Amino acid sequence: MRWPPLALVLCSTAALANAPPASLDRPAVVAGMTAIRPQLQACAARHHVAGVAVVAMTIAPAGTVARAAIEPPSAGWGDVPPDSPAAACLVRAVEDARFPAFQGAPLTLAYPIVLRPR
């Protein structure tokens, strides 16, 4: 039996250790959304809205937002109409969010954004 050179084994092990995770976990999503909180609150202040906006978004494996849209209010959730200027502002802010890269399929989720008046 012939063994590979030790340096090759060490490089391969290091590459595996630095591989992105299979998917995003909840803390990573929350951290990415928390980072854009100032932009989200600026939208709320600019457009005089308060309450909850539910954003449906798809996060690509590269960690970028591939799609974002404000969900229409339903079942007591959501205070921002999806076709409003406030919704457009919120979507632009969410599209700027960044998350850690991961492997696998894009992640689609709904995320509630609490908007507070200033």
Backbone bond lengths (Angstrom), bond angles and torsions (degrees), N, CA, C in turn:
res aa  C-N    CA-C-N  psi(-1)  N-CA   C-N-CA  omega(-1)  CA-C   N-CA-C  phi
1 M - - - 1.443 - - 1.517 108.67 -
2 R 1.308 115.26 134.84 1.450 120.22 -179.80 1.528 109.15 -108.24
3 W 1.313 118.82 129.98 1.461 124.45 -178.40 1.520 110.21 -94.91
4 P 1.327 117.79 145.43 1.466 119.52 176.80 1.520 109.84 -71.28
5 P 1.304 117.03 157.49 1.465 119.53 177.60 1.527 110.46 -58.01
6 L 1.315 116.18 145.15 1.461 122.14 -177.29 1.527 111.32 -59.52
7 A 1.319 118.61 -38.95 1.464 121.28 -178.82 1.524 110.68 -61.66
8 L 1.323 117.52 -38.48 1.456 121.29 178.84 1.519 110.38 -64.65
9 V 1.306 117.86 -42.08 1.464 121.78 178.81 1.526 110.00 -64.14
10 L 1.318 118.15 -43.36 1.457 121.23 -179.67 1.523 111.18 -64.93
11 C 1.328 117.90 -40.18 1.466 120.17 178.41 1.516 110.81 -64.97
12 S 1.319 117.08 -41.34 1.455 120.21 -179.98 1.517 110.89 -65.28
13 T 1.310 117.62 -40.57 1.460 121.43 178.69 1.519 110.35 -64.70
14 A 1.318 118.15 -41.26 1.461 121.64 178.35 1.522 110.20 -64.53
15 A 1.307 117.62 -39.90 1.463 120.26 179.36 1.519 110.64 -62.96
16 L 1.321 116.91 -40.91 1.464 120.06 177.75 1.521 111.44 -65.19
17 A 1.306 117.23 -38.80 1.465 120.93 -178.69 1.527 111.03 -66.46
18 N 1.326 118.18 -28.59 1.464 121.94 -179.30 1.521 113.29 -95.29
19 A 1.323 117.93 4.05 1.462 121.04 -179.56 1.528 109.60 -67.08
20 P 1.330 117.16 143.07 1.467 119.55 178.46 1.523 110.54 -63.46
21 P 1.336 116.88 155.42 1.462 119.81 178.42 1.533 110.94 -66.86
22 A 1.314 116.44 166.08 1.461 121.39 -178.50 1.525 112.03 -66.34
23 S 1.321 117.91 -31.90 1.454 121.86 179.43 1.515 108.77 -156.57
24 L 1.326 116.65 175.83 1.458 120.71 175.61 1.520 109.42 -85.80
25 D 1.314 116.46 141.35 1.449 119.05 173.02 1.528 109.40 -97.16
26 R 1.312 115.92 170.51 1.460 121.21 -176.71 1.534 112.33 -56.87
27 P 1.349 119.68 -45.97 1.465 118.83 179.67 1.530 113.35 -59.58
28 A 1.318 118.20 -33.90 1.465 120.64 179.12 1.528 110.98 -68.93
29 V 1.328 116.61 -38.79 1.464 120.28 177.63 1.520 110.01 -66.67
30 V 1.324 116.64 -45.69 1.466 120.77 179.69 1.531 110.18 -61.31
31 A 1.316 118.00 -41.89 1.469 121.26 179.79 1.528 110.74 -63.09
32 G 1.322 117.33 -42.65 1.462 120.62 178.91 1.518 112.16 -63.50
33 M 1.321 116.27 -39.64 1.467 120.14 179.47 1.530 111.37 -75.54
34 T 1.308 117.56 -33.91 1.466 120.94 177.79 1.530 110.42 -64.04
35 A 1.317 116.72 -34.29 1.466 120.87 -179.42 1.531 112.30 -63.23
36 I 1.341 117.28 -27.01 1.470 119.54 -179.42 1.531 112.00 -101.37
37 R 1.311 117.53 8.40 1.466 120.67 -179.31 1.532 112.66 -53.05
38 P 1.347 119.71 -43.11 1.473 118.46 178.73 1.540 112.93 -58.02
39 Q 1.336 117.70 -40.63 1.460 120.68 178.37 1.527 111.12 -65.96
40 L 1.343 116.36 -39.66 1.459 120.14 179.67 1.525 110.85 -65.10
41 Q 1.326 116.66 -43.62 1.458 120.15 179.70 1.529 110.98 -68.60
42 A 1.332 117.66 -32.37 1.461 120.65 175.83 1.529 110.06 -63.93
43 C 1.328 117.66 -38.58 1.466 120.82 175.74 1.526 110.19 -62.00
44 A 1.325 116.49 -44.27 1.464 120.66 179.95 1.525 110.70 -60.57
45 A 1.319 116.70 -43.81 1.464 120.65 -178.81 1.539 110.65 -68.05
46 R 1.329 116.33 -44.21 1.469 120.91 -178.00 1.521 111.90 -62.44
47 H 1.342 116.05 -36.92 1.467 120.38 -175.01 1.531 112.94 -105.17
48 H 1.323 116.58 7.82 1.461 122.48 175.48 1.530 112.40 54.07
49 V 1.338 115.80 51.23 1.464 120.35 177.13 1.522 109.55 -120.14
50 A 1.320 114.90 150.26 1.462 121.81 175.49 1.523 106.97 -143.45
51 G 1.304 116.01 157.88 1.461 120.90 179.86 1.507 110.92 120.77
52 V 1.320 115.23 -141.73 1.464 120.53 -176.74 1.524 109.40 -124.48
53 A 1.311 115.36 133.01 1.465 122.06 170.61 1.523 106.40 -115.51
54 V 1.314 116.55 129.92 1.465 120.46 178.93 1.524 107.43 -101.99
55 V 1.337 115.40 118.32 1.456 119.94 179.99 1.527 108.85 -102.46
56 A 1.332 115.53 129.35 1.461 121.54 171.53 1.514 105.87 -95.37
57 M 1.315 116.41 125.57 1.461 118.61 -177.69 1.515 111.41 -141.50
58 T 1.318 113.71 155.14 1.456 122.01 174.23 1.515 107.41 -118.90
59 I 1.327 115.44 123.88 1.459 121.93 179.36 1.528 107.84 -101.89
60 A 1.319 115.90 123.07 1.467 121.94 -179.81 1.533 109.84 -76.36
61 P 1.329 117.13 156.45 1.466 120.25 179.08 1.538 113.98 -56.36
62 A 1.321 118.10 -23.76 1.466 120.51 177.41 1.526 112.09 -73.30
63 G 1.350 116.90 -10.47 1.458 121.02 179.46 1.518 113.88 96.03
64 T 1.320 116.82 7.26 1.461 121.36 178.35 1.533 109.70 -99.84
65 V 1.317 115.86 159.87 1.459 120.37 177.82 1.525 108.47 -86.66
66 A 1.324 116.10 116.21 1.464 121.49 -178.00 1.524 111.22 -84.52
67 R 1.335 116.81 -27.85 1.461 121.17 -177.89 1.510 108.38 -155.29
68 A 1.325 116.17 140.10 1.468 120.76 175.26 1.518 108.72 -147.96
69 A 1.325 116.21 141.09 1.462 122.02 177.54 1.519 108.18 -155.25
70 I 1.317 116.22 145.31 1.455 120.86 174.96 1.528 107.56 -82.30
71 E 1.314 115.46 129.27 1.459 121.46 179.55 1.528 109.92 -75.62
72 P 1.327 117.30 145.64 1.462 118.90 175.29 1.531 109.85 -64.91
73 P 1.329 117.58 146.78 1.459 120.02 176.57 1.537 110.37 -57.89
74 S 1.332 115.59 134.00 1.469 120.04 177.25 1.515 109.81 -158.85
75 A 1.298 115.76 149.09 1.470 123.24 176.71 1.523 112.21 50.49
76 G 1.318 116.31 38.33 1.456 119.61 177.71 1.512 114.85 80.66
77 W 1.338 117.41 0.16 1.466 121.43 179.38 1.508 109.36 -107.91
78 G 1.299 115.63 134.17 1.454 120.62 174.09 1.512 112.18 98.10
79 D 1.324 115.83 125.46 1.448 122.42 179.53 1.519 112.23 -121.08
80 V 1.323 117.54 0.20 1.468 121.36 -175.82 1.527 108.55 -115.06
81 P 1.336 117.60 116.20 1.470 119.59 177.09 1.531 110.58 -61.78
82 P 1.327 118.08 138.15 1.469 120.60 -175.41 1.518 114.78 -65.36
83 D 1.325 117.82 -20.81 1.466 119.62 -178.05 1.532 112.57 -100.37
84 S 1.324 116.91 15.65 1.466 120.87 -178.04 1.531 111.51 -89.41
85 P 1.333 117.18 159.86 1.472 120.03 174.61 1.535 111.86 -60.05
86 A 1.330 117.20 -33.87 1.471 119.86 177.71 1.527 110.48 -62.70
87 A 1.332 116.74 -41.95 1.466 120.39 178.74 1.520 111.07 -62.82
88 A 1.326 117.11 -42.09 1.473 120.27 179.08 1.521 110.36 -61.85
89 C 1.318 117.10 -40.89 1.466 121.30 178.69 1.529 110.50 -63.56
90 L 1.332 116.44 -44.37 1.465 120.61 -179.93 1.526 111.09 -63.83
91 V 1.318 117.15 -41.29 1.469 121.09 179.48 1.525 110.18 -62.23
92 R 1.333 117.88 -43.00 1.474 120.21 178.45 1.532 110.43 -60.22
93 A 1.323 116.83 -40.74 1.472 119.98 179.21 1.529 110.54 -65.52
94 V 1.322 117.12 -43.87 1.471 120.62 -179.53 1.527 110.42 -64.62
95 E 1.310 117.84 -37.70 1.470 120.45 179.08 1.530 112.11 -63.23
96 D 1.325 117.23 -21.18 1.463 121.27 177.04 1.528 113.39 -85.20
97 A 1.324 117.11 -8.82 1.476 120.43 -178.84 1.529 110.11 -64.21
98 R 1.316 115.28 147.85 1.462 121.74 177.59 1.521 108.68 -128.01
99 F 1.327 114.73 142.98 1.451 122.52 -178.42 1.521 108.65 -131.64
100 P 1.331 118.30 162.79 1.469 119.37 176.27 1.535 110.50 -62.44
101 A 1.302 116.14 144.78 1.470 120.53 175.69 1.524 109.20 -64.48
102 F 1.331 115.28 151.32 1.465 120.24 178.29 1.518 108.82 -147.74
103 Q 1.324 115.94 167.26 1.459 121.51 179.29 1.524 108.60 -96.18
104 G 1.303 116.13 164.53 1.457 119.61 174.14 1.509 112.87 94.44
105 A 1.330 114.24 -163.67 1.461 121.89 -175.29 1.518 111.39 -76.44
106 P 1.334 116.46 155.84 1.463 119.52 174.29 1.528 110.84 -56.35
107 L 1.323 115.45 151.08 1.464 121.92 -177.96 1.527 108.48 -104.30
108 T 1.328 116.89 121.53 1.461 122.33 177.75 1.520 108.47 -108.83
109 L 1.334 115.73 131.49 1.457 119.95 -177.64 1.518 110.75 -153.99
110 A 1.326 115.34 164.99 1.471 122.05 172.55 1.525 106.67 -110.48
111 Y 1.333 115.66 134.00 1.464 121.09 -175.79 1.524 108.47 -129.18
112 P 1.342 118.12 122.56 1.458 119.79 177.66 1.527 111.35 -80.33
113 I 1.316 115.70 133.03 1.457 121.85 178.44 1.514 107.49 -112.42
114 V 1.321 117.34 119.30 1.459 121.33 178.21 1.518 108.37 -88.79
115 L 1.324 114.85 121.57 1.461 121.66 -178.05 1.525 108.66 -106.69
116 R 1.314 115.99 124.88 1.464 120.88 -179.16 1.520 109.27 -112.80
117 P 1.334 115.96 136.20 1.457 118.05 176.81 1.517 110.60 -70.16
118 R 1.334 116.58 151.97 1.464 120.20 177.73 1.499 109.93 -102.10
